[in-house]
Amino acid sequence: MYPIIKIKEPQGKFRYSSVPVIYSNQNCKCFYCGKYLQYKKYHPENVTRKDGYTLDHLFPKMLGFTLYGNAVIACRKCNEKKSDRPPTPVEIVKAWELYRQMNMKFIATIIFP
């Protein structure tokens, strides 16, 4: 049985100072495949680079979700593969637990039946 998920857009802007916090709380690994990511390989704007990692919008930006409370670290390959696909319930719960561990507000509220 899946949890009940309520999505709410948090107010405020994402702070790029949160990148190291998310990176360390994800144990330096890609959110999706678990591959180790070197911290210095963060390439947020350089789309021509195929190495390194980026911030991924768990709930797609194309669907109107901003970055705040909606970011995970992903290798470029996984980020491109996911593209504009909405997250699975398992991914939502995993991200919710990550944000709870960091004491940050996540975009979704999870209710376990």
C-alpha positions in Angstrom: 0.0 0.0 0.0 1.4 3.4 -1.0 1.4 6.4 1.3 -1.0 9.3 0.7 1.0 12.2 -0.9 -0.2 15.8 -0.8 1.9 18.1 -3.0 2.2 21.8 -2.1 4.5 24.3 -3.6 6.7 25.8 -0.8 7.2 29.5 -0.8 10.7 31.1 -1.2 13.7 30.6 -3.4 16.1 27.8 -3.4 19.5 28.6 -1.9 22.5 27.2 -3.8 24.2 27.0 -0.4 21.9 24.0 0.1 23.8 22.0 -2.6 26.5 20.8 -0.2 23.9 19.9 2.4 21.9 17.8 -0.1 25.1 16.3 -1.5 26.3 15.1 1.9 22.9 13.9 3.1 22.7 11.8 -0.1 26.0 10.3 1.0 27.7 11.7 -2.1 25.6 9.5 -4.4 23.2 9.9 -7.2 19.6 9.9 -5.9 18.5 7.5 -8.6 21.3 5.0 -9.4 23.5 5.3 -6.3 26.7 6.1 -8.2 29.4 7.9 -6.2 29.6 11.6 -7.3 32.8 13.7 -6.8 31.9 17.0 -5.1 34.0 19.1 -7.5 32.1 17.7 -10.5 29.0 19.8 -10.0 28.2 21.3 -13.4 24.8 22.9 -13.1 24.7 25.1 -16.2 27.2 23.4 -18.6 24.9 21.0 -20.5 27.7 20.0 -22.9 29.5 18.2 -20.1 28.4 14.6 -19.8 30.3 13.9 -16.5 29.5 15.2 -13.0 26.2 15.8 -11.5 23.4 18.3 -11.4 20.4 19.2 -9.3 17.3 17.4 -10.5 13.7 18.7 -10.0 12.0 15.7 -8.5 8.7 17.1 -9.6 9.3 18.4 -13.1 9.9 22.1 -13.7 7.9 21.7 -16.9 4.8 21.0 -14.8 5.3 24.2 -12.9 7.3 23.2 -9.9 10.1 25.5 -8.8 13.4 24.3 -7.3 12.8 25.1 -3.6 12.0 21.9 -1.6 12.1 19.9 -4.8 15.8 19.2 -5.5 17.9 16.1 -5.4 21.4 15.5 -6.6 21.6 13.2 -9.7 24.3 12.2 -12.1 23.8 13.8 -15.5 22.9 10.5 -17.1 20.1 9.8 -14.6 18.8 13.4 -14.8 18.6 13.3 -18.6 17.0 9.8 -18.5 14.3 10.9 -16.0 13.7 14.1 -18.1 10.1 15.4 -17.4 8.8 12.2 -15.9 6.9 12.7 -12.6 8.5 10.9 -9.6 7.3 7.4 -8.5 5.8 7.1 -5.1 9.0 5.3 -3.9 11.1 8.3 -5.1 8.8 10.7 -3.4 9.1 8.8 -0.1 12.9 8.6 -0.5 13.1 12.3 -1.1 10.7 13.1 1.8 13.0 11.1 4.1 16.0 12.9 2.8 14.5 16.3 3.4 13.3 15.3 6.9 16.8 14.2 7.7 18.1 17.6 6.6 15.4 19.5 8.6 14.3 21.2 5.3 10.8 21.6 4.0 9.9 19.2 1.2 7.4 19.9 -1.5 5.2 17.0 -0.5 3.5 15.9 2.8 3.5 12.2 3.3 0.8 10.4 5.3 1.4 6.7 6.0 -1.9 4.8 6.3 
